[in-house]
């Protein structure tokens, strides 16, 4: 079976490859999440730590690209809002 045949079989089963915009968004928001997690850990801010974890992991369940970017921007805004709160 050639790679083209395997790709066609996967598409016939309903599986599709993510777009480059989705991949870039997932990587960017995961890196921002890692930075937020480290910042929250250093500042002992539990909210920012958990928002960082959410940013790193939500890409696995976000389906369409618009949802990935919308949720990522919302989580980044929440981390920014709570950045100075001490826990």
C-alpha positions in Angstrom: 0.0 0.0 0.0 1.5 3.3 -1.0 1.3 6.5 1.1 -1.2 8.0 -1.2 -3.5 4.9 -0.8 -3.2 5.1 3.0 -4.1 8.8 2.9 -7.1 8.1 0.7 -8.2 5.3 3.0 -7.9 7.6 6.0 -9.9 10.3 4.3 -12.6 7.7 3.3 -12.9 6.9 7.0 -13.5 10.5 7.9 -10.0 11.4 9.1 -8.4 14.6 7.8 -5.0 16.2 8.2 -5.0 19.5 10.2 -4.3 22.7 8.4 -1.0 24.5 8.8 -2.9 27.3 10.6 -4.2 24.8 13.1 -0.7 23.3 13.7 0.9 26.7 14.1 -1.8 27.8 16.5 -1.5 24.7 18.6 2.3 25.1 18.9 2.1 28.8 19.6 -0.5 28.5 22.3 1.2 25.5 23.9 4.4 27.5 24.2 2.5 30.4 25.7 1.0 27.9 28.1 4.4 26.6 29.1 5.6 30.1 29.8 2.4 30.9 31.8 2.9 27.7 33.8 6.5 28.5 34.6 5.5 32.1 35.5 2.7 30.9 37.8 5.1 28.4 39.4 7.7 31.1 40.0 5.2 33.6 41.3 3.3 31.0 43.3 0.1 31.9 41.4 -2.1 28.8 41.1 -4.6 30.4 38.7 -1.9 31.2 36.1 -0.4 27.8 36.6 -3.7 26.1 35.8 -4.4 28.4 32.9 -0.9 27.5 31.5 -1.8 23.8 31.8 -5.1 24.5 30.0 -3.3 26.4 27.2 -0.9 23.5 26.8 -3.6 20.8 26.6 -6.8 22.3 25.1 -5.4 22.0 21.6 -6.0 18.2 21.8 -9.8 18.7 22.1 -10.3 21.9 20.0 -11.8 20.9 16.7 -12.0 23.7 14.1 -9.3 26.3 13.7 -11.5 29.2 14.7 -12.3 27.4 18.0 -8.6 26.8 18.6 -7.7 30.5 18.2 -10.8 31.8 20.0 -10.2 29.6 23.1 -6.5 30.3 23.0 -7.0 34.0 23.0 -9.5 33.8 25.8 -7.2 31.7 27.9 -4.3 34.0 27.2 -6.4 37.0 28.3 -7.4 35.2 31.5 -3.7 34.4 32.3 -2.9 38.1 31.6 -5.7 39.3 33.8 -4.7 37.1 36.8 -1.0 37.6 36.3 -0.5 39.7 39.5 -2.8 37.8 41.8 -1.0 36.0 44.6 -2.3 32.7 45.7 
